[in-house]
């Protein structure tokens, strides 16, 4: 009897458990169905609330500054503009925005995504690199984008532009981006500037957002003109504006060689090298993150196409450029590479703004080495001045040399590739005059305690050697009677002459 009762009790418990599980499943299904129903209702309300293109709504793309056509809106444009108008006026369910940004939200966390959604980013250059960066930032949650570019979409743009279509050919690149991105992220606000960037307009273009006075959280340099690039980076550096610069994607083909690092560490990249040299002469040696490629040029690889000889015969080839000082030769670009550069730039900005952990590739610090080289130059100049003038040791007390550590870096790293011009040895390097001076190199200003003494020394007069080579050079050439031709062979002399000519091209930017 007890066994029967025990079995009955067990069966009752099993039945109750089964009923409970079934009930829970039904309840969960009902809740899920209700949530999906509410979600569907919100979507339907949003879609129904968008004005019909044939209705009274008259949205239009932002009229860009100075010039540029405003394309006639087709039905899709009108639909997208109406949705953007509602979204930017707060009539857009925030839950839908968060669902669209759900993967970023999980990755960055609520606080990180909130920072991103409240951010303001300026993108200078909206071609291949800039368009992919802008698209990624908009999709990732950045709420304010200022787009700056003077150029229009062309047929040749379509192999690398992020969103341009045949219908966009002929319209400003900044407007093309706004036109396409509001269909993806209608809540993003755009400030379009159809302008060429230069130093004279930097305060305006890199200034605060007009409506709320918010300063840029980040600036993206996607310019391919060296003068504009240097002016942008120098302005950001001087005004403590966070900036990241994209170097050359042209002629590159290996995405595994793309790096993020400090401007002082970038190598094997023509645009990076030229930018770094110019910035060093302006006193900027580090502190600017850049995206660059370590890919080396080689046989069979793409290169900048030369201008046909007949174009040179027509006169100044600079007159062929769309704007003064812009390149006139065709730059080979594999369509995938600007996208990789653009995504890398945007990735850096997203992580920085959101506070996600990010570390640079460690930069090899050479500041002490540059200071030591500068001290060697000063000591050498003192000896030369005393030898030339026959004056006492006191003559050179307080002597200054017109060279900065950043210029030492420029000469040693960028011109001489951190190697001796004589033997190619890369250790114990110094700088020293190449030729014995034939003029008075002591400059004296003022008198007595207020007298300033300096050496008349140009960057192009210095050569890189090992300390041992420089000691011999100083003894036999600068303080002795030997000539350059007696001490060095023709190959070394020609090598130094080429480096000196290269330096002279950059001296005008000091």
C-alpha angles and dihedrals in degrees: 000000000000090000090054092050091048092052092047091051092050092049091050091052091049091050091049091050091049092049090048093051092048091048091050091049092050091048093048090048091050092050092047091047090050092050091049090047091051090046091051091048091053091050092048092048090050093049093046091048093059108100117248111255088236091054132089098282113115106187118164139185114265110273105241121230124272100352146350137110123271104221118232108258118245121203093271091050091050091049092050093045092051091051091047091049091055094043094050090050092056097259095124126095108252090208089064091051091050090049090052088050094040097118092050089046092056091046100044099029127233094288094048093048091047090055090050093048091052095048133111119209129185118209116196110196119027102199126104098322098032096047093054091046092050093047092050094048092050092048090047097055109268104150103198125045126176110197119199124188134126096205137091132227112267132185090257089056092066096077092066111014114111101225110002119125133187087267089062097056109122098022124104114276091232091055092046090057094049091046093055101034097055086065088060104034108016093175094064114105118219132203109193123202118184094196141117110243120237137146094269093064098035096105090053099043095042095040132108127304103266100228101049106013094241113160119223114279089203141002122211118206109206096155121133097196113094098213095051091042094054093046091051095048094044091051092049091046093050093045098043094242112156107243139170123195129210114215126202119323091171117108090010122125109163114084091186090068096059112114140181115219146125119299087246093061101046114115142169092031120111097207091044092050094049092046092048092050094050093046093049090056087053091052099261112123101152144352098088118102115219138185110225142155126242091200112129126220115249147166112300094017125120119269138179106289115240121236114255113260091242090064091058090051090059092067135253106020089203087074088068093065122103088233132013114280094012122128118266099189124089113256113210109231127182103216094229097057101065087052091054091048091047094049091047092052092047092046090055092049093048093051094045095049094044093047095241114160112271131166130191122227101269111264118226104241113223100163093115090050091052091049090051092050090049090052090051091052091051093049091048092050090051091054093047093049093049091048094048096044098033087224128149125270090258089065092080099043107131093013114166128202120211093232128108128205089248089057090049087055090049093053099041100038105029105029103031096028091231092294136109113263088218105048106001092241110154101205136085092011126183138168124240140164113278100205130038106252117251094192136059104276099182112099115194123189124180130358140266117349090354095055117124120204124194140162120246096232130154126201091237090059093064127087131191119241140149115270091253092050091048092051090054092044091052093048098046104031112019096036098018137057103258122111127225089252092055094052104038136041124244094260093058092045091051091047092053092045090056091050091050092053090050091052092050090058089060099039091081089066094058 
